[in-house]
Amino acid sequence: MSRRAILLLLIIALPMAGWAKPALAATAFDTATAASVWGAALSYIAPRSLEPLSVPQMTLWGLNGLTALDPDLNATLQDNQIRLYGPEQLLIAVPAPAPNDAAGWGKAAAAVAQAAYAASPGLQQAGTQGVIGSFFDELFNHFDPYSRYEPPLQAAQDQLMITGIAGAGLTLGRQDNKVVITAVAAAGPAAEAGMATGSTVLAIDGKPAYASQITQLNSRLNGIQGSSITLRVADANNPAAGSDITLTRALVPPQTVFDETKDSAIPGALVLKIAGFNKGTSDQFSAALESGLSMSPAPASLVLDLRGNRGGVLRQAVLIADSLLASGKIVEAAGRDVDADQNFTAEGSDLTAGLPMVVLVDGQTASAAEILAAALADDRRAVVVGSATLGKGLVQTVTSLPDGGELYVTWSRVLAPRGWPLQTLGVLPQVCTSLGEAGLHGQLAALYRGVNKLAPALAASRAARAPLGVDKILDIRNQCPADIGGNLDFTAARALLASKTAYNAALLPP
């Protein structure tokens, strides 16, 4: 046989560019799971999405995920059928369910995906979970940036960040070659047992605690919720002796509130950084605030550092605002679903008794952190310092799906106390640091005279109403462009808190 004939036989034997139907798929497509997940998602989204969307339209958007995984696939709705086409051939035609039958559309989409999976190596490589995820990726391409699907593993990890992992509620560190308690979580097992930072830990569950094993020791603190762990803590009067303290592990949200007073160099100020909002943040804040206010001498002012805070649990931001406001509106949210409408108003008392307050923000301050900053600014309780914030003013509702994943769906818009929308606009600070050192000094010089140079821009931002055009948004935000926070923020805070005239001039007008 000639070399040309052999080459021709090899070409005939090779499959076409990755699309010939394989003899046997490595793993079967889990049609039942896809149907239940997609059906549940469509049913949940339809009445809650910020804009009204039909179930058929959302299903077709989702089925574009098949094309994203294999460009030779195309799903369309024709003659009341969902039709899936491969290269120049019809692979399957599924009758379209009734328009409002979300479960039916989920089953139909899964039947189409199963046919695509059987014919496409690209889909088989992605696996069932990859196909489910691609459906949601393409669906949410038509939504806002925050609606999303999280697969089971990521959802479980995120849930741990919100609710916390079971632990003792303390952190160990190394000091003078000893193992010491460096942090105690508010309302955690260690705090409830009266344990305090600085105490030396001699042993854990009867095994000596060595300073060279800090990482392993901290890992041993975590375990099954409800299980016990015993720490031998040194006696302050007799370091060689100690007493055993048994703690019952409980869910302890990660620490999100930190006292940074010592590092701030702002005379007389209590400086608290809030890194995010989880289910323990308001309790942590209350504990840190109480501890700070009890210092001697008592602080003369409060600085909240929200820079880099990407948000989190809205309710936690509302609770913190409530603890700092004697009265006034905190935030309003409105959507199509009646359950999406929320109106929060301060009901408690200001725990600081009106201490002057500065809030630091930057271009990474978002969501719940923006809500807190906006409430304190609009109610004339604080001066916001920094740069324009991110501008995430949409609220998501969350539900669990049959596969263990979670669905985040935007269902309401956020309005600040004075009625302006946070989405895209963000919070414009009363004192801007992103214009550089010279720009800040010019603002401060004017504030010392009782004049805020940003007053026109601040008035425009508070007068804004949704929907806003891009030009209007940029006109406002460009007065103090978004930036990463830096030392100028503390320079501005220090100057404001040192001058009653400057501070009062920076507050928004009534």
N, C-alpha and C positions, 0 to 999 in steps of 0.2 A: 504494500500500500504506500502511495506517495505521501510525502510530508504535508502536501496541500490537503489531501483527503483526510489525514489524521486531524489537522487543524480544524477542518470543517466539521468533523464529528464532535470535537471538543466544544465548539461554539454552539452546536445544536443541543448538546447535553447540558450546557450551563443554563440556569434559570434566568429570566429577564430581571435585570436591575432590581433585585430585592422585592419583587412583587408577586412572583408565581406562588400559588397556594401551596403551603407546605404539606407534607404527607401527614404530619401529626404535630399538633401544638404541644409545647413543653408543659404548659399548665393550662387547664380549662379556664375560660372566663367565668367569673362568679356572677351570673346573670341575676340571681335572686338578691344578692347584696346590692348590686348597682341599682336595681329597680326600687328597692326599699329606700336606699339613700336618696336617690334623685326624686322619687315621689314625695318623701317627707320634706325635702328641701323646697320643692316647688310649692307644696301645700303651705309651708311656713312663710315663704317669701311673698306669695301673691297678695295677701291682705295687708302686708306690713311695709313693703318697699316704699321709699319716699315718693316715687312717682308710680302711677298705676301701670302695671305690665301684665300682659296676658300670659297664661301658662303655655300655650303653643309657641308664642314668640320666644319665651325664655328657654323652652326645650330645644328649639332650633339653634339658638345661640350656643347652648351647651354642646349640642352635637357637632358644632364647628370644632370642638376639641378633638374629634376624630381626624379631621383634616390637619390640625396642628401636629398630630403625631405621625400622620401619613398623608402627604399632599395629594396622593392619588385617590383619596376617598372624598366623597361629597354627599352630604345629606340635605335633602330639600323636601318641601311640602308641596305635593302636586296631586290634584284630583282627590283631595281628602285622604291622601296617603303620605306617610313618611317614607321617602325612597332613598336608598343608599346606592350610590353609583361608585364603581371602581373604574379602571381604565376602559372606557368604551363598553361597559356592561352594567346591567342592573343587578345588584347583589341581593337586595331584599326590598319588599314593599310591605309596610305595616299599616293597617287601617288607623286613621287618626281618631283618637278618643274624643269624647265631648269636650268642648273648650275649657270647662271648669273642673274636669276630672284630673286632678294633679297626680293621683296614684296611677291612673291609667296612662298618663303621659310618661311617668317614670318607668312603667313596664314596657311601653312602646320604645322608649329611648334605649332601654337595656337590651331589647330584642335586636334593635339596629346595631348596637355596639357589639353584641355577640357575633352577628354575621360579619361585621368588620374585623373583629378579633380573629375569627377563623381564617380570614383571607389575608391578613396583614402581619408580616413579621415585625413591623414597627410597633404595632399595638401589643403583640405578644411580648416584645422586649420590655415595654412599659409595665405590663402586668395589669391585673384588675385595678389595683389601687392607683396606678398611674393613669389609667383611662378615666376613673372616677374623678381624680384630681384635675385632669385636663378639661373635663366637662365643666367643672366649676371655674377654672381659669378663664375659659372663653366666655362663659356666662357673665362673670363679673367684670370682664373687659368693657361691658356696656353699662356698668354701674359707676359708683364713685370709687375713690382709691382705697376705701377702708372696708367695704364689704368683701368677705373672703370665706374660703373654706380651709379649715386646718385638719389635716389627716390625723388619724388616731394618736400616733406617737407624739407629734408636735402638740396636739391638744392636751395630752396628759402632762407634758412638760410645762406648758403654760399654766395649767391648772395648779401645778405645784407652786409656781411662782406667785399665784394669787392667794391660794389657801395656805400655803406653807407645807413643809414636810414635818413629820413627827420628830421632835427632838426635845432637848432639855431647856431650850430657850437661853442659851449662853454661848459665848465664844471664848476659846482659850488662846493664849498667846505666850510668848517667851519674854521673861524679864529677869536679868541677873542670873541666867541659867536655871530659872525656876519656871514652872508652869503656873500662870496666873489667869484669872478671869478678866478678859479685856472688854467684854460687852455683855449686858444682860437685856434680853428682849422684854419690852413692856408686856405685861399680862401673860408672860410665859411661865412655865413651871418653876424656873430658877427665881424669877422675880417674886412669885407667890410664896416661895420658901424663904424669902428674905435674903437671898444671896446678893452680893455686891461686887462691883468691879474692884480689882486690886487684890482679891483674896487668892491665896496660894493653894493649888490643888495638888495633893500628895499622891492620890491613887484614884483609879476609876474601877469600880467593881472588883476591888481587892488587888488590882495589879498596879504596881508603881507607875507614876506618871513622870516621864522623862522629857525634858525640854527639847531634846533632839527629835522628838516624835510628835510635834504639834499637829501636823496634818492628819496623821493617823488618829490622834486623840480626838480631834474635832469630828472626824468621821464616826468614831465610836459613840459620840453623843446622840447621833440619829438612830432611829430604829422604828419598830412597829408601834403604831399609836396604842397607848395604854400599857405598854411594857415599862419596866422600871430600870433605873440606872442609879448607882450609888457612888457619890463622890466623897472622898475624904478631904476635908478642908482644914488647913493649918490653923491652929489657935494663934491669935495675934500676940498673946502674951507668952506663948511657948511654941515657937515654930516647929519644933521637933514632934510635938503632939498634934492631934487633930481629932475632928469629930466627923462622923458619917452623916451625910444628908442624902436621903433617897428621894429621887424625883420620878414622877410618872410622865413619860413622854406624851406630848400633845402636839397638835398641829400648830406650828409657829410660823406665821408669815415672815418672809425675809425682812430684815431691817431696812427701812426706807427713810427714816428720819435720823439725822446726825447733828450733834451739837458741835459747831465749828467756831465757837466763840474765841477760843485761845488763838486760833490761826488767822482771825479776821483783821486784827489791828484797828478795830473801830471802837474807840473808847466808850465804855458804858453800855454797849449794845449786846444783847443776847442774839446770837446768830445761829439759826437752825436751817439746815439744808434738807429739802424734801426731794428725794431722788426719783420717786414714783408713787403711785397710789395703789396699794393692795388692801386686802381686808383688814390688815392690822395697822394701817397708816395713821388713822385718826387717834387710836389708842396710844401709838408710839408718840405722836405729836403732843397729845395731852400730857403724857408722862415727861417728855423733854421740856415742855413749856413750864410745867409745875416745878420741875427740878431747877430750871434756869431762873425762874422768878423768885425762888427761895434762896438764891445766892446772897452773900453779904460782901459788899454792898449790893442791893437790888439793882437790876439793870434799868437803865433810863430809857431804853428804846429796844425795838425788835427788828431784826432783819431776817426775812424769809428768802432763801436762795432756791429759786425754781429753775435755774439754768440747766439745760440738758434733760429736764424732766419731760418724758414723752407721754405722761398721763397715766391712765389706768381706770380704776373704779371710780365712776362719777360721784357716787354717794359719799365716798371718803373725802373728796374735795369739798363737798357741800358741808359735811360735818365740821371740817376745819374752819371753813368760812364762818359757820354759825358760832364757833367758839371765839371768833375775833370780832364779830359784829353784834352790837347791842340791838340793832334793828336794821331793816332794809331788805330789799330783794336780793337774792343770790344769783339765780339763773332761771331761765325759762326754756323749755324744749317743746316743740310742736311737730306733729306728723300726721299721716292719714289715719293711723290706728289710734283709737281713743286712748289706749293704754300707753301710747308714746308721749302723750301730753303730760308735762311735768312743770310745776311751778314751785320753786323753793324760796322760802323767805326765812330770814334769821328769826329764831324763836327764843334763843337763850340770852346770855349776857356776855359781854366782852371780858374774857378771862384776864386780859392785860390791863383792864381799867383805863383804856385809852392811851396806852403808850404810843409815842410816835413810831410809825412803821414804814420800812422800805422793803419793797419786793424786787428781787433781781430776776430778770428774764433774759432770754436770748433767742436766736433763731431756731433753737432746738426745743424750746418750751412749747408744749403742745397739749391739746385736748383738755383733760381735767385740770392740768396745771394752768392753762389759759383761763379756764372758768374761774379758778380761785383768784388769779391776778386781776381779772376783769371785775369781779365782784368787789374786791377790796379797793380798786381804783374808782369805780363808778359810785360807790357808796361813800367816797371821800374818807376812807379809813386808812389808806396808805398811798405812798408815792411809788409808782412802778419805774424802775431804772433798768436800762439796757438797750435792746434793739427790738424791732418788730418781731413778734413771735411767729410760729409756723402757720397758724391759721387753720386748725382742725376744729371745726365747729359742727360736726355731725356726730350723732349718737347712734351706737349699734346695739341691737338686741342680739342675744346669743342663745342658741339651742343646741342640744346634743343630737347627733344623727345615729341611725342604727349601727353604723360601723365603728362607733366610738369617736368619730371625728366631731368637730364643732363648726357651726355655721354662724358667721357674723354678718348681720344685715342692717344697713343703715336705715333707720326708721324715723328720725326726727332731726330738726335743725335747732341749733343752740342760739339763743339770744341773750346778750348781756343785760344787766339790770336797766340800762338806759335804752334798750331796744335795738341795738345794732348787732349785726350778725358776726359771729367769730369766724365762720368758714371763709377761708381764703384771705379775709381782711386781717385777721390776727389782732393781737393787742398792741396798740401803739403806746410806747412808754411815755411818761410825762417828762422824763429826763433821758436824753439819748446819749449813749456812749459809742455807738458805731460810727459816728462822724469823726472820730479821732480826738486826740488830746486837746488840740486847739478849739475844736468845735465844742467840746465839753466845757472848757474854761469860759468860752463865750456865753454859754447857757447859764453857768453858775453865776457869772458876773451879773447877768440880767436878773436872775432869781434873787440875788442879794439886794437888788433894787425893787423887788416885788413884782417882776415881770417874767412871764414864761414865754420864751421865744417860740415854743412849739404850740402855743395856745390855738392858733388858727387850724393847724393840722389836727389837733386833738378835738376841736369843735367839729371839724368835718368828719372825723372817724365816728364820733358819738351820734352825729346826725344821719349817718349812713343807714339805709334800709335795704333789705333783700328784695329782689335780686339786684346785684351790683355789677356794672360793666367792668371789664378788665382795666380800662383806662382810669376809671375812678379809683379802683383798688390800688393801682400802681401810683397814682398821684399821692395817695395817703401814705402808703408803705415807704415810698421813696424819701419821705421826710426823715425817716430813721431806718435805713436798710437793715435787713436781718443779718446777723453776724454771730460768731461764737463769743461767749462771754470772756472777759479778761479782767485785769487788775483795775482798769478804769471804772468798772462797776463799783468796786469798793471805794475808790476815790470819790465818786459821786455820792455814794451813801454816806460816807464820813462827812462830807461837806454839808449835805442836807441836814443831817442829824445834829450838826454843830451850830446851825443857824435856824432859829425859829422863823425868821422872815423868809428865807429861801424855801424851807419846808412848806410853809403855808402857801407860798406863791406857786409851788409845784402841784399842790392838790387841785383836783378838778373843781371848777366853779360849781356852786349848788345847782 
